[in-house]
Amino acid sequence: MYKSYSLELAGRTLTVDIGRVCAQANGAAILRYGETTVLSTATAADKPRDGVDFFPLSVEYEEKMYSVGKIPGGFNKREGKASENAILTSRVIDRPMRPLFPKDYRNDVTLNNMVMSVDPECRPELVAMIGAALVTSISDIPFDGPCATTQMGMVDGQFILNPSQKDWDNGDLQLTVASTAEKVIMIEAGANEIPEDVMIDAIYKCHEVNQTIIAFINQICTEVGKAKHEYASCAIPEELFAAIKEIVPPVEMEEAVFTDEKQKREENIKNITARLEEAFAENEEWLAILGEAIYQYEKKTVRKMILKDHKRPDGRAIDQIRHLASEVDLIPRVHGSAMFTRGQTQICDVVTLAPLSEVQKIDGLDDNVITKRYMHHYNFPAYSVGETKVSRGPGRREIGHGALAEKALVAVLPSEEEFPYAIRAVSETFESNGSTSMASTCASCMALMAAGVPIKAMVAGISCGLVTGDTDDDYIVLTDIQGLEDFFGDMDFKVTGTHKGITAIQMDIKIHGLTRPIVEEAIARTREARLYIMDEVMSKAIAEPRKEVSEWAPKIEQIVIDPAKIGDVVGQKGKTINEIIARTGVKIDITDDGAVSVCGTDKSMIAKAIEMIRTITTEFEEGQIFSGVVTSIKEFGAFVEFAPGKEGMVHISKIAKERINHVEDVLTLGDKVKCICLGKDKMGRISFSIKDVPADAE
């Protein structure tokens, strides 16, 4: 049965069509916001997947190029692997929804969101976020929703609800907030040093709007929603827990997990596991789920000790940061390098500088090709956690962590006019035990300063965790969570920023939302921690950006020429510009507005190339002095080349102060000479003189 529903949302109409397409999916809808159209579907397997101890949820966000009237590039002329934006959008959809599925549910679930048309005024990512929650809610898939998502931008200090793509890209805030009917369940933000109180205000304005969307979804569920299907629970039997506790009492488990060495803790758990495997050797059913049972026993032990006894596994105070260390210049010959260590988490970051022609070009769902000048890449090799695994390139987690650290630093980068470089930062994870993305932010900031990038302010990041009890006011917020506290806790609240304000937020939770006091405390804790990290640790390694780039980095100088003269610099079929490059070894980029960037490693060659360009684009006037090379000798004089494709003639009478009979008596081909412009002769030609050059001419 086909039904259509509409909601006025931020001045535009959101329309949902149910029962029109995809009847065989568990839940499906076509959503239109303005003229942006997204098909959202939810499907689930009939049975649990064998051999998994997690919920196998897959979230896909498909960018169809026909949605913006484009044919994909490349030989195949069809969409290939997901873009970085698609991967990040899938993650933002996944994070608020995953905790709302039953914890003992093991059926495969796929949420697919296909962008079919794009209206620049209505971002398709937002429509997909709403659509995924809606179709799951109306489906028969067990789901403790609905949830809803709202985005907030800021232009000229004013909040903009669900901003257009232009306002999203150019504003000072990119905030995405997901909520249930009671609490905030996900926050993702990039910001231009937004103060904490302003950020909190924006978060809860989004939360208010989400309640309107949730009421809308509930109305649809009441009319067309399906009854949730039964499923085979994969919960661990209580009898197994009781048997485990008889062999390994809670006191012994506490002693096993409460150590500041990750390797020691893992060894303790390994020994406990071996004892239990031996004890249950005759019970194949229990052996199959023993690993999950031990994990849950360990989890309950850690949570109880933190919440009730305020005792952390490594003995730290609730608000205490692990041991910190920082250094720069540890890698020779690269343009900038730094290492940041926090406990058993260690990141080495390397910065590379290049001409603006090296910016990343992204062909996405946009009218124009998007360029990205700052690129942050994050790598997480298996050795960083003591494992062995073949590297198959960055996965969704690596892409997400890199994007977060990139977002953290974009706000403080200098403009292209101030610093005409493309910049790439690569964070190599040497060791991991919690919150490597925040260590990447700190290491990247120091590496940028070491490379001579004049960033506007220092940036640091830290993560807070959470352990909750049975009531909303029974909780503990933990500063600087390590891996164990992340795995067994309820929240990973990452915040980056400067002394002035926040530059990025990413909040993941495993429970059904956070109260406002928890959000406010976490933001306050992260501010206190990041200021300490900047003032007491990072600034001790490097306090401010270096005044010059590394000797190994390319040097770039910029000049501006008359756009009408660009053709003179380029020359016919690029002959002139290629000659300049050949003579100087530099790289030259020219924009349509006449901005010329000259890049090279030899400053003298850069200066020479700039001099040539200026000579080519200069209108010769009387009194100007030029340096050139004799390229041709005639009976009546000599031709001097001042720059590739730019020559002037010196009459024989203007070569020497004394009279000469032959040009060859004074000049030979290849001589370097200085000439002064004498202005135009009677026929309008420019004439030059060697003999009239002042003795003190530079």
N, C-alpha and C positions, 0 to 999 in steps of 0.2 A: 504494500500500500504506500503510495507516494504522498509525502507531506513536505511542506516547506515552512520554515520558521524564520523570523527576522528579528534583529535587535539593533537598536541605534547605539553605536559604540564610538565614542570620541568624535562625534560629528559625521560619521559615515555609517552605512548600513551593512551589517553582517547578516548574510542569508545562508541558511543551512537547508539543503535538500536531502531528505531521507527516503529510501526506497526507490530511488530513481535508477541507480546503477549498482553493480557489484553485489547482486543478491546472494551470492554464495559465500561471501565473507561473513565472519561473525558480527562485524559491525562496519558500516560504510556510510559516508556522506560526502557530498560536494559542498564546499564552503566558498562563498564569494564575499570578499570585503572590498568595497569599491568595485573595481574590475579585476582584482587579483583573484584567481581561482585555484583552489587546491583540492585534490581528491585524497581523502584520508580513509584508510581501511585498517581494521584490526582482525587478525586471524589467530587461532590457537589450535594446537594439536589435540587429538582426542585423548592421548595417553601421555604419561610422563616420559621424558627421555631417559633411557637406561643409563646408569653409570655416572650421573651428574649429581653434585651436591650443592648446586646453585640454581637460581631461576634463569632459564635460558631465554632472555628477552632480546629481541633484535629490533632496532629502530632505524628506519631508512628515511632519508629526505632526498628526493630525486629532483634535480634541476633539469627540466626539459628546455632545450634551447628554442623550440618553437614558441615557447611562452613569451619570448621577446622578439619573435620574428627573425631568428637567426638560424643558419645552418651550421652545425658544429664544424670546427676546423679539423685538419688532419686528413689522412687518406680514407679512413672508414666513413667519415661524414655521419657519424652517429655518436651519441653520448658514450663516454668511456667510464673510467673509475670516478668515484665521487670526488668533487672538489673539496678543498679545505673548508670552505664555507659550509658545504653540505655536511661534512663530518662534524663540524662544530655545532651546527644546528641540530643534528641527530643527538649529540650529547646533551644539549640543553633540553630536548624533549625527554630523553631517557631519565635524567637525574631526578626530576620531581615525581615521575610516575612510578619508577621501580619500587620505591618503598611502599606504595599503596597496593601492590599485589600481595597475596598471602605469602607468608614466609616459608610455608611448607609446600608451595606450588612448584612443580617441576615440569609442567607442560610447556613446550615451545610456544612462544608468542611473538608475532611479528607485527609491528606498527609501521605502515608504509604511508608516506605523504608525498604526493606527486604534484609538482607545481605545473599548472597547465596554462596560466596566463598571469602576467605581472603588470600591475598598475603601480607606477613609481610612488604614488601617494600612500599605498598600502603594502607594507612589507610582507612578502610571502612567508617568511620565517615565522612571524607571529600567527598567521592564519594556520600554519601547520601545527604549531604548538597547541592552539585551541582545538583544532580538528582531531589530533591524536587523543586528547583527553575525552573529547565528546564521543567519538566512535567506540572507544573502550568502555565508556560509561553506558552506552545504549546496547552494547553487545552482551552475550551471555558469559563472557570471560569474567571470572572473579576479580573484583577491583573495588577497593575501598575509596572510591572517588565520589563525585567528580572533583577535578582540580581545574584551575584556570590560570592563564598567563597574560600579563600586561607589560608593555614596554613604556619607558619614559625617556624623553630627551630633554635637552636644555639649550636654549638659544637666547643670548643676551640676558642671562640670569632668570629666564622664565621657563617653567616646566612645560613640556609639550607631550601630551598623552598620545601614545601610539604614533610617533612621528613618521613623516615621509622619509624616503630613503635619503633625500638631500639633507634634511635636518638631522637625521641619524648620523650621517657621515661627517657633517660639518659642525655639529653642536659640541657642547662641553660634557655631555653625559650620554652614555649608552647603557641603560639599566633594563634588565629583564627580571621580573618577579613572578613566581608561581605560588599559588596559595590553594589551600582547601577552604572549606567554609569557616574554619576556626583559626588556622595558623598559616604563616609563611613557610613554604617547603623548599624553595630554591631561589637563590639570588645570583645573578651574573651581571657584572658591571665593568665598564671602562669609563674613566672619568678624568677630567682635566683639573686635578687637585681640588676635588670637591670637599668642603668641610664635612666632618662626621655628622653634625646635626642636620645639615642639608640632605645628606645621603639618607639618613634614617627617615626624614620627612618624605622623601621621594619614594622610598620603599613602601611606606604605609599608605601613601596615596595610590600606589599600584594595587596594594592589598585591598583597598576599598573598592576599586573598579572590578577586581576579580570576583567580588561577591555578587555583582550584577551578572557577570558571565556565568557563574555557578548556578544562580537562580534560573537563568535561561536554559542551561543544560539540564537541570532538574526537571524543568517543565517538559522538555523534550523526552526525557527518560520516563516520566509519568505516562506519556501518551504512546510512545513507540518502543520503550526499552524492553529488552528480553529478560526473562528470569535467569539468574546466574546458574551455570551448570555445576553439577557435583564433580569432585575430583578426588583422586587417590592421594591422601595426605602422606607426605614424606617426613613427618615429624619423628624424632628419635623416641623410642619407647621409654617410659619412666623406669621400667624394670632394669634396662641397661644402665641408666644413670645410677641407680641404686647399687647395682653390682660393681660399677667402676669405683664408686665412693668407698665401698668396703675394702677394695684393694689399694686405692690411692685416696686416703682421707683428705679433706679440704686443706688441712694444715700443710700437708706435703705438696699439694698443688700450688699453694701460695708460695712456698719456698722455691718451687721450680720456676715460677714465672717472674718473681720479683728480683730482678737483677738488671744492672745497667748495661750488660753485654748481650747483644742480640744472639751471638753465636753460643754463649753459655746457656741462654734460655732455650734455644732450639735443641741443644744437646740434652738438656734436662727433659724436655718433652719427648724427644726421641727415645730416651731410656724408659720413660713411663709407658710410651706406646708399645715398646718391645715387651714389657712385663704384661701388659693387658692382652696383647696378641697371644702370648703364651698361655695366659689364664683362660682365654676364650677360644682356644684352638679347635675345640670340638663343636663350637656353635658358629656355623658358616653364616647364618643370617645376621648375627651380631658382628662378626668380623667384617662383613660388607659395609657396615655403617659405622664401624668403630672410629675411623678418622674424623668423621663429622661429630660424633659424640664427644671425643676428646676436645675438639675445637670448641664446642659449646660449653663444656665443663671449664676449660681455660678461660673462655669469655666471661662466664658467670663469676668466676673467681676474681678476675681483674676488675670487673664492674663493681662487685660488692666491696672490694678493698678501697677503690677510689671513692665511691659514693658514701659509704658508711664510715670508713676510717680515714678518708682523705689521704690515702697512701698510694703513691704512684709506683709503677713497676721498677723504675730506676732510682727511687728514693727522693726525687725532687719535690720541692714545694709546688703547690697547685699553680702558682703564677711564675714559676722559675723556668728560665730558658737554659737549654743545655750548653755545654762548653762551646764557645765560639772562637773561630780563628779566621783571619783573612790575609791575603797577600796578593801582590801584583807582579807582573813581569816574570813569571815562572817559565814561560815558553819563549825561547829566543826566535828572533827574525819575524815573528808574526806581528801584526799591526797593534795588537793590544791583548793582554791576557790577565786573568785574575782567578784566584781560587777562594771559595768560601766554604768553611766547614762548620757544621752545627751538630755536635754529637757525632753519630755515625752516619751522618748525611754529608756528602762532599761533592761539590760541583766545580769543575774547571770550565771557564768560559773564555772563548777566543773570538775576538772581533776582527773583521776584515773590512777595509774601506775600498771603495771603487768609484769610478765616474758614474754620474747619474744615468748614463746609458745602460748601466747594469741593473737598473731597478727591475723588480719582478712585474711582469705583465700578466694580468688575470682576465681571462675572457669568461665573464660570468653573466648572471641575469641582470644586465645593466645596458643602457644605451651605448655606453662607451667602454673601451678596454680600460680596466682599472689598473693602476700602477701602485706598487707597494715599495716604498723607498727603504723602510727598515724591516728586516727579516730576522726573526728569532727562531732558531731551530734547536730542538731538545732531543737528546739521545739517551736511551735507557738500556744499556747492554746488560746481559745476564750476569756478568761477573760482578756487577755492582751490588747484587744481593747473594753472591756466592753460588750462583747456579750456572749450569751449562746449557746453552741453547743457541741454535744457529740464528744469526741476525737475518731477518727478512724485510728490513726497512721499517720506517716508522709506522706504528699502528695508531689507532684512534686516541689512545692515552697520550702517546708522545706528541701527536699533533695538538691535542688539547692543552697539554702543559706548555708547549712552545708558544701557543697563541696567548695563554694567560700571561706569561712573562713578557711577551711582546707588547701586549696591551698595557702592562704595568709601566713600561718605559716610554711609550709613544708620546705621552703628554709632556715630557721634559726634553724631547729632542729639539735641536736647533732647526730653524727653517732652512730650506734649500738655499735661500739667498745668503744666510749666515754661514752655512756649511754645505757646500755643493757636492755632497758625497752620497752614494748608495752605501748602506751599512748592513752588514750581516753579523749577527752574534750566534755562536753555536755553543750550547751548554752540554758538556759531556759529563754524565753522571759517573763519578768514580766509586761512590759508595752511597747506598740508600737505606735509610731507616726513618722514613717519614718526611713528607713535605719537601720533596726535591724541587718542586716548581718555585717555592718561595726562596730556596737557596739559589736557584737559577736567577731569580730577579736580583738578588744581592750581588752575585758574581758578575752578572751582565752589567750592572751599573758600574762596578769598579773597572771592568774591562773597557767599557766605553770611555771612562775618564782616563784610563791608562793609554788609550789609543788617541787621545787628544780631541775627542768629540766634546764640544762645549755644551754639555747638557745643562739645563737651567737649574736643576736641583738634584740632590741625591735621593735615590729611591731604595727602599728596603721592603721586604715582605715577611710575614709570619702567619702561622696557622694556629687557630684555637680549636680545641675539641670539646666534647660534651658527653657526660654520662647522666642519664635521667633515671628517676625513680618512678613511683606509682602515681604521683600527682604533679601538676604543672610547676609547683614551687619547690619540688624536690629534685635538685639538679646540681651538678658541679661543672663549671667551665674550666678547661685546662689550657694553659698557655704553652705553645710549642709542643704539639703532640708528636710522639714517635710512632713508628709503624704499628706496634701492638695496640696503642691507644686509638689509632685510626681504625684498625681492623675491628676492635671490640667496642669502640665507642659509637656514639649516635650522630656525630657531626664532624665535618672537616670544613672549617670556616676560614678561608684564605683571604687576607687583605694586604694590598700593597699601597704604598703612598710615600709622600714627602713630609717634611715638617708642616707644610701648609695644609695638606689634605690627602684624600684618597685618590689613587689612580686606577685601581682594579679591585674587584671582589669576585670570588667564586665560592659558593656555598653548596656543599653536598651534605645530605642527611640520610639517615636510615630509619627515621621515625616519621610520624605523621604530622610534622611541623614544629615550628619554634614559636614560643611566646615572644612578645615584644621585649620584656626584660632580658631574655636570653640574647636576642639580637643586639640590644644596646650594650650589654656587658661584653659580648664578644668583640664588638667594634671598638669599645673603649680599651679592652685588653690588648688588641692588636696595635692600636696606636701607641700605647705605652711601650710595648715590646719593640716596635720598629724604630722608635726614636732612640731607644737604648742601643739597638744594633747599629744604627747610623753613627751615633755620637761616640760610642765607646769601642766599636770594633772596626767598622768599615773606614771611618775617617782616619784611624790610626795607620791604615795601609795606604790610603790615598785620600786626601782631603778635598781636592778639587780637580777639575779636568786639566790636563797638561796643556800648555800654551801652544804647542806645535804637535803635529802628527809625527809618528815614528819615522825614522830614517828609511825604513823599509816600505812605508806606505806611499801610495801615489800622492803627489802634490797637485793641487787643483787651484787654478786662478780663473777668475771670471771677469769678463768685460762685456760691455753692451755696445752693439753697433747698430747703425741704421738698418732696419729690416730690409730696406730697398737695396742695401749693399750685400745681402747674403749671397746673391748670385755671383758677385765679384769674388767673394772668398771661396766659394765652392768651385767656380770655373766650369768650363764646358766639360761635361761628363765627369766632373769631379777632379779635373786635372790640377787645378790650383791648390785645392785643399790637400790632395794626396802628395803634392810636391812639398808642401809645408811639413806634413807628417814625415815624409821621407828624409827631409833635411834635419829635423829636430828630434824625431823619435817620440813625439808626444801623441796623445789622443785628443781629438777635437770633437765637441758636440755643440751643435747650434740649434736653438729653438726658433720657432716661427716669429717670436717677438724680438729676436736679435740678441738674446743672451748667449754668449759664447763661453764654454767651459774648456779650458786647456789643461790636460792632465798628463803628468809625467813624473819620473823620479828625480830628474836633474833640473834644479831650479833655473840654471842658466839657459837650458834649452826651452823651458817653458817661457822664460822672458823673451827669448829670441822669436818663438812662434807668435807671441802676443805682439811683438814689434812688427812682424810681418803682416799680421792681420790688421793692425792699426794703419800701417802704411797703405795697404790695399784699399782700405775703406776711407782714407783721408782725401779730402779735396785739396789738391796742391794750391798753396797760397804763397805769395811773396814772403821771403824771409825764413821759410821752413827749411830745416837742415835734415838731410837723409844720408844714411850709409847704404852703399850698394856695391855691386860687383860689375866690372866691365865685361859685357857679354858680346859686344860687336864693335869693330873699328872700321870707320869709313874715312874717305879723304877729307870730308868736311867736319868730322868730329867722332864722338864715341857714344854708344848706347850703354847706359848703366841700369842694371836691374836692382830695384830697391826691395822688391818682394816678388815671389812667384807670380808671373803674369803682369807685373807692374814695372814698366821701363820709362826712362826719360833720356832725352838727347842732350849732350853737352857739346856745344859748337867748339871747333878747334881754337877759336879765339878766346874761349873761356876755360881752357884747360890749365894754362900756366901763365904766370905774371909776365914772363918774357915772351917774345914772339917765337913761335915754333913753326917749322915748315911741314913736319909730318907728325901725325898723332902718335905713331909708333915710337917717336923719339922720347916720349914721356910715359905713355901707357902701353900695357900689354894685356891680352885677354886674361881674365881672372883676377886682375888687380882689385883690391878693396879700396874704395875711395869714399870721401865725404863730399856731398854736393849741397848747394843752397839753391832754393827755388827763386828765380828772378821774375816770376809772374808770366803773363802772356805776351807773346810778340804781336806784331801788327796783324798776323794771320790767325790770331787766337790760339796759337800753340803754346804749351808750357815749355819754358826753357830753363836750363840749369847751368850752374857754374861751379867749377872746382876751385878756380883761383880766388873767388870772392868769399870763400868760407872763412869766417873769423878764426884767428889763431887759437882762441880759447873755446872754440865750439866743442861740446861734448859729443 
